[in-house]
């Protein structure tokens, strides 16, 4: 990779391009109870002392039993299975090019484990096009090995996307030390690589899916190259036994030197053979990708296990890319795509950016200038993933529900009311979101469709449809594989803010016969009224499997503003059991660590947990939610005249039905 891009990470100044994540207010003597995402050096530490807010740790000495923040950092959502519906358009293909993203969600150090009180965050939502996410980062002054924080893994897993931690051995010019490479590939007395086993243990304990290995420290020799190859082979063998993955970055060659090839060739093919996939450096050309794909197949591997690097850190959708070298429109795809730093969609915006501004830019990146994957702009300079890659879905079992929560917001809403007016982000609370944003079929003027953050039924966002609606418009929501039983119903929570609009639920039980074709829908009327309304629609007359869920909107003249706050498909609704043994495990002033256990009763696991404070006047204030069974809250203090703070913890089910509260107190 071009060294000029390294200065942000290597100088420890990642905040220039990553979210401003506030540290908890604390006195100089107070203990910092805020848990952070974990990072390590392989073994030996730098000379000197770490900077403010940085903790130097050795991966070799890590033990899960000694990791006091593990409960906050371990993901809890299993990796969901995915299926590929009939593509939304005629150019997107399944079974060919895949998409990998290398994303820096925050700085290496001081990156909160469970979200933060700001809505300004790279809240990735277009998971349907992704096949692998790399938790990018690392700094010679902070740490080189990064474990993804739990909210990102939980959101990705909900959408069927594996997440890899990052191993970054920096160039010497930017602080890299060859000793760190030697530390990583050190052997024990039996000739094994102990840090390979440590990496697998970390991934298992933290619940993510493997490692991205990026060795860019120069000065090595053939002996070091041989040791690195042996290390990668052992890491892969140990990882495969646990269902984990290894991706190798095109930097170090088999002779131990660093020489970016921009291709799969004799200098790096053994590393590719030892790993699951290879990120091909940006130096690729049309000829080198063609030869790389051919060589991969000669080695008995898929050419789509090669990620052709596309650097969008500085240019985003303005980046000039030879797309036909990777995903030609008139021939088979040559390789897969590896995006480097697509969080440009947030970072290039002014500091006054809103969540809506970010999602507008992000939709343009992933869907393209038409903002409709069923009608993509195939002539635009920027070839969005929706043009070439078929979307996937994980909505294949009952019950299913979504409140269209993107994982960040300006406020927190509960049943249409504000539960907290504090901005927030926590990707673990993100819903499974519509994959085709936004596919609208109409013979009239296409309405505007977007996530909106000014009002919501639950969480931080709703879907807002606005426009003239001079002809009926069908908004496709979800591709599904949901069985229809005698009691299956669909619930829609919605609200008309302006104009006269008639709502119908659209359900398809068959796949379209060809890519780009509209599904064959059956329409059911949906009752409306003033304010938020939840309409329950029995699927009378249908049998088999729900393949598509959509809504059809018909205007009565004039401009319309209509919100969709939630959708659920269910046979029955089981209320989750309350969590047990809620407790405060540590406290320092207004900084509290909470812990609890899941109820032992049989039944589905909670979707997540929510913590509220009960104020002296009886009002409930939302403090946060998490998929873990531990949570930190900072900045608390006694209310006037209050000597004991009261809290309520609830389990939330897949249908957003909540358990009875588990109560606990804290004396100030």
N, C-alpha and C positions, 0 to 999 in steps of 0.2 A: 504494500500500500504506500501511496505517496506520503513521505514523511511530514509534509507541511500540515497534514490533517491530524498529526499526532500531538501537536502542541497543547491542545485543549485538555486531552486526557493525561498526557505525561507530565505536564506542569501542575496537575492537580487543580486546574481552573475550569472544570467541566461545567460549573454553574453558568458560564457564558452561553452555553447551548442547551442546558437542561433545566428542568423546573426549579424555581426558587422554593426550596423546601425548608420551612422555618424550623429552627431548633427550639426546644421547649425553653420557656423562661425559667431560669434557675439562678440562685445565688452562687457565688464562687465556691462555697462550701457544700452545696447540694450535690447529691449523687444524680447522675443522669440515668433515669430509669427508662428513657425512650429507647426501644429496641431498633436496631438498624440492620439492613441487609449485610450479609457476611462477606468478608474478603480476606485473602491470605497471601503471603509469600510461600513458595514451595517449602523452604526450610530456613536458611539463613536470612537474617533481617538486614536492612541497610545500616550503615554507620550513622551515628548521631542520634537525634531524637525526633519523633514524629511531630508533624505540625498540629495545630489546634484542631480538636475534634477527630483526630486520626488515631487508630489503634493498630499497631503492627502485630501481626499474628503469624505463626508458622502452621501451615497445613499439616506438616508431619506430626506435630504434637496435638492436633485436634482430636477430641473424643466427644462423641455425642452425649455421653453422660455428664460431661463437664460444660456443655454448651448452654449457658443460662438463658439465651435468647431463642433456643431451638423451637419452643412452643409457639413463638410469634412468627418464625420464619418458615416453618414446615407447611407446605401446601397440603390441602386436604381433598381437593376435587380430583377424582381419577380421570385419566385420559379417556375421553369419550370416543366411541366408534363413529365413523363417518360414512355417509353414502353420497353418491353423485347423481343428482336428478338430471333429467334431460337439460342440456345447456340452454341458457336464456337467450342465446343468439346463435347465429350460424358460423361465427368465427371462433368462438371459444371451444377448446377441445379438452377432453378428459383423457387421462392415461399418457399424456405427453409431458410438456414442460411443467415443472413445479416451481414454487416460489419460496425462497428463504429471505428473512429479514434480519439484519444485524442492527439492533436498536439500543441506544443509550437512554434509558428511562430516567436516569438521575446520576448524580456524582458517585464515584466509587465509595467514598466515605460519607457518613451523615445522610444516607438514603433510607428514610423511615421504612420499617418493615411492613407496616399496615396502613399506608396512605397518609394523608396530611391535610390540614385545614386550608386548602387552596383548590379551586376548580381548574387552575392553569396547569394542565397535565397532558401528556401524550396518551390519551385514552383510546388506544387502538381498538377498532371495532370491526374492521374488514377481515376477520379471521377466515372467512369462507374461501379466500384465495391463497391462504398461507399453508405451507407444509412443514415449516420449521422456523422457530423464532430463537435467535441468539441474544442472550442478555449481555449486550456489549459494554465494555468498559475496561478499566484497569489503569494503573498509574504506578510508575517507578517509585513515587513518593508515598503511596498509600497501600497498594496491594496489587497483585498480579492475577489472582484467581478469584473469580466472582461467582457467588451462588445467587440465582434469581430470587427476588423476594416473592413471598407467597401470593399476594394478590394477582400478580402477572401470571404465575403458573396456574392459579385456579381459573382465571378468565380464559386462558388459552386452552386448558384441558376441557373446559365446558364446551368449547367449540372444536375439540378434536385435534388441537395443534400441540405437538411436543415442544418443549422449551429446553435449550441447552445453556449451561453455564459457560463462562469464558475463561480460557487460560491465555494470558497475554504476556509474552516475553519480549520486551520492547527493544527497539534498535539501540545500539550503544550511544548514538548521538543524542538520544533523548532519555538517558538515564539507565538503559538496560545494562545488566551485568551478566557476563557469560556464566558466572558462578550460579546464577538462578536457573539457567538451563541445565547445568550439571546437577544442581539440587533436584530438579524435577525428575531426571532420568537416573538418579543414583540407584545402585543395586544393593541388596542385602547379601549375607553370606551364602545364601542358596542361589544367588543369581537372579532373584526376582526383583521387581520394581515396586517398592513399598508405597510410593505415592500414587501409583495406578490404583492400588487397592483403596487408598485413602479417598481418592476422587470418586470411586464407585460408592464408598460408604457415605460420603457427603450427599451425593445425588439421591441415594436411597433414603437417608434420614430426612432430607429436605423435600423430597417428593417431586423432583424434576427429572429430566429425561436423558441426560448425557452431557457431553462436553464438546466445545469448539476449541481446537488446539491451534494456537497462532504463535509460532516460534519465529521471531524476527531479530533475535540478537545475533549479530555477526561475530566472526572470529573463530568459529568452530572448525573442526577437521573431520576427516572420514570416521575416526573413532567415535566422535560425538554424534555424527550422523547415524552410525550403526546403533549406538545406544538409544537415540531418539526413535529409530524405527522399531527397535525391540520394545521400547516403552509403549509406543502406540499399539503394537500388536497385543501386548498384554492388557492394556487398557481396553481395547476392543473385545478381547476374549472375556475378560471379567464383566464388561458392560453387557455383552450379548447374553450372558447367563442371567442377567437381571432385567433384560428387556430394555436396556439403555442404548444410546447412540453415540457415535464419535464422528465429528466432521473435522477434516484437516484443511488448514489454510495454505495456499500456494505461496510459501516463503522459503523455509529451510529446504535444502535439497538433500539427496542421499549422501553427498560427500560432506555434509555438515556446514556448508556455507549458506548464506542467505542470498538468494537470487530468484526474484519473482519471475516465473516463466510465462504467465499469461496463457497457459495451456496445460493440458495433461501431456507429459512427455517422459522421456527416460529419466529425467532428473527428479521427478516426483511421483512416478507411477507406483512405486512400491509403497509410498505412504497412502495413496489412494486405495491400493489393494488391501492395506491393513485397516483402513477406516470404512465408514459407511458412505461417505460422500466427500467431495473436494470443492472448496470455494476457489474458483479460478480468479487470479488477480486481474485487475482492471486493464492490464496491458494486452488483453486478448485482441485479436483481429478476426475478421470473418474467416480467413484461412486457418488460423490457429484453433478456433472453436470447431470448425469442420473436422480438422485432424484429431482434435481431442475427443469428439464424439465417436469417431471411427476407432480410435485406440481403446476407448472404454469398452466398446463392443468386442474388440479383439481380445480383451482381457476377461471376457465373459460377464461384463457388468453393463448396466443400463447407462446410456449417454445422459439420461436425466438425473443421474446421481452426481452430475457436475453442475455447480452453481456458477454461472457466468456473472462476475461481479459488475454491478451497475452502481456507480458512486453518485448518490443524489443528495449528499450532505449539504452542498452549497447551492445547487441549482434546482433540486426538486423536479417539478414537471417541466422546467425549462431546460433540463439536461438533454444534450444531444446524444442520442444512442442509435447505433446501427441495429435496429430491432430485427431486421430480416436475417441478421447473423445468428440470432438466438431463436426467435419465434416467427419465422417467415409465414406470410399469410397464404402462400400458394404451395407450400411444401411442408413436410413433417418438421416438427420442432427439432432444433439442433441440440440444445442443452436446456437446462433449467435456468432460472433467473435468481441472482443473489443481490438483493438491495442492501446497499450500505447506507445506513442512517436515514431511513424514510421519515424519521421524526422531524425532518425539515418542514413538514406540513404544519407543525406548531412553531418551530424555532424561527422561521423566516417572518412570522407575523410581528407587528409592533407590540410593545409591552402592554398596551391597553387591550390586547386580544381577549375575546370572550370564548366560552366553549363552542358557541355557534360558529364563530369565525374559524376555529380549528376544524370543526367537522365539515364545513364548506370546502376548505382546502384539502382535507383528507379524502372526501368523496371524489374530488377532482383527480387526485392521485390514483385511487384504486378503481374508480368507475369510468373516468374520462369526461370529456367536455360535455357530452350529452346528459350526464348525470342520470342515465337510464341504461342499465345493462341489457335490457331487451331491445334497445335501439342504439348500439354504440356508434361513436364517431370513429370510423376506421381510417379516416384521412388525416386525423390530427397528428402533429409532430410527436406528441406524447402518446405512446401506445400503452394505455392503462391495462393492468392485469385482466380486467373484465373482458377486454377485447380478445384475449388469447387463451385464458385459463378458465375452465369450468368451475363453478362454485360448488361447495360441499355443504352438507347440513348434518346436524347430530340429533334432530328432533324426531326420535323414533320410538318413544315409549310414553305411556300415560302414567301419571298426569304430566301435562306440560303447561307451563304458564310463563308469561313475560310481561313486565311492566315497562319495557323499553328503557331500562336503566342502563346508561352508557358507562357507568363507573365513576362519574364525577358530576358535580352540580353546584349551582349557586346557593341552593337551599336543599333541605331534606323534607320530603313530603310523605305524609301517611294518610291514606284515605282522602286525598284531596286537600288536606290541611297542612300547613307548615309545621313540621316537628322540630326544626332547627333552622335558623336563618344564617348559619355559618357555612361558607363555601367548603367544599370537601372533595377528595378523590380517594377511591379505594376500588381498584379494578376487580377485586374478588367479589364485589357485589354486583358486577355487571351481569346483565341477562344474556341468554342466548338471543342474538339479535338477527333481524331479517338479513339474509345473505345477499339479496338482489336489491340494492338500494340505488335508486328507487325505481322498480319496474312498474310503469303505469301504462295501461292500455285504454285508449280513448280515441274517438273519431273527432273530438273537438280540441280545444286548447288544453294543453297539458298543465295541470295544477302544479304548484310548488309543493314539494314534500321534504321535510327535514326534521331532525331531532330538535326539539325546542326546550329551553331551560327556564322559561319564564313561568311555567306552571306544569304540574305533573300530578298524577294520581298517587304514585308511590315512587320513592327513590328521588332522582334528580331531573328526570326528563320525560317528555311525552313525544308522540309523533304529531306534527302539525301539518295539516293539508290546507292550502289557501289558494284561491284563484276564482275564476269566473264560473267554472263548471258549466260550460255551455253545451256539454254532452256528457252522458254517463262516463265515469272514469273508474276503472278497476285497478286498485292498488294491491299488488302482490306482496304478501307478508312472509310466509314461510313455506319452504319445501319440507314435507313431512313424510313419515311412515307410521301413522298413528292408526291403530286398529279401531274399528267402529263396532261397538256393542249396543245392546238394546237400550242402555241408559246413558250413552255418550252424549254430552252436551258441550257446546262452545259458549263461553262467556266473553262478552265484549264490554269493556268499561270505556265510555266515550263522553264527549261533551261538544256541543255546538256553541262556538263563541260569537259567530256572526253569520247572518244569512240563513236561508232555508235550505236544508239538505236532507235527502232521504238516504237511509243507510241500509245496505243489505250485506249479509255475510255470504261470501262466495267460497264454495267447497268443491274441489275436484277429487275424484276417486281414481282417476287414471292419469298416466303420464302423457304429455303430448307426444305425437308420433315422430316428430322431427324437431331438431334444435331450432329454437326461436319461435316455435308455434305456440299460440295461446292455449292454455289448458281449457278443457271443457268443464265449465262450472255449473253447479246447481246453486240457486240463490235463495236465501232465507231472509225475510224481513227482520229488521232489528228495531226494537222500540227505542224512542228517544224521550226527550223532556228537558226540563230546565236543570242546569248544573250537571255534575257528573252523574251518569247513569250506568248501571251494570245490567245488561240484557242477557238473559239465559236462553240459548237457542238449541232445542233438541234437533239432532240430525235425522229427522223423520224421513223415512223412505230411502235412506242411504245404507249401504252395507259395504263390507270389504275394508279398505284402508284409505284414510285421508292422505292424499298426495300433495295437495296445495291448499293453503288458507289465504284468503284475500278478502277485501271489502270493496263493494261497488257503491260509489257516491253519485247521487243524482241531484243536481242543484235545481232550485225553484226560481232562478233569476237573480242576478246581482252577484256580488262578491261573497264568498264563503270562507269561513275559518272554522275548521273542525279538528278536534283533538282525539287521538286514540291513546288512552292511558293504560290499557291492559288487555291481554287476551289469555284465555285459559281453555284447555281441552281436558275433560275429565269424565270418568265414570262415577267415582265417589270422591269425597273429600275427607281425608283423615287428618285430624288435628294432631300436630306433633306433641310429644311429651315435653314437659319443662326440663331444662337442664338441672343437674343435681350438684351438690357441694359447691355452690358459688362462694368465692372467697377473694379477699384481697391478699395477694402473696407478698407485696412489698409496697411501701409508701414513703414518700419524702415530700412533705408539704402537700401541695396540690397535684403531685405526680403519683398516680396509682397504677399498679399492675393487678389485673383481675385474672382469675382462672376458674374453670368449672369443668364438669364432666358431662358427657352425653347421658341421657336417661337410659337405663338398662332395658327398658321395655322394647319388645319386638316392634318392627315397623321400619319404614324408610328413614334414612338419616336426614337430619335437618339440612335445608339448603344453606342457611347461615344463622347467625345469632345477632340479636340487637340489644344494646344496652341503653337504658334510659335513667335519668336522674329524676326523682320525685321532689319537686320544690315544696317549700313550706306551705304554699297555698294550694297544693294538690295537683298542680299542673305537671305534665310529663315533658321532659326535655330530652331529645335524642342526642346521645353522646357518640354513638358509632355502631358499626356492624362489622362482622368478620366471619369468615368461614372456619377460623381456627377456634380452639377452646382456651384462648388466652388473649387479652387485649390490654393495651395501655391507653390511659387518658391523662393528659397533662393540663396544666393551667386551671385546675379547679380550686375553689376556695369556699369558705362558709358563706351562706346567705345571711343577711341581717338577722341576728338573734338565733341562728342555727348552731347547735353544738354537735349534732349528728347528721351526717348526710345519708340519704336513703337512695338506694338504687334498685332497679328491676331489670332482670335479664330474661329474655325470651328466645325460644327456638322458633325459627320461621321455616315453614314447609315449602315444598315445590309450588304449591298453589298460593303462596303468600298468606296462608292461614297460620296464626301464631299460637304458641303454647300459652298456658297460664304462666304468670311471672314467677321466677325464682328471686327472692328478695334478699338483700344484704345491706349492711350499714357500715359507716365509717365515722369514727369519732374524731373530730378536729382537735 
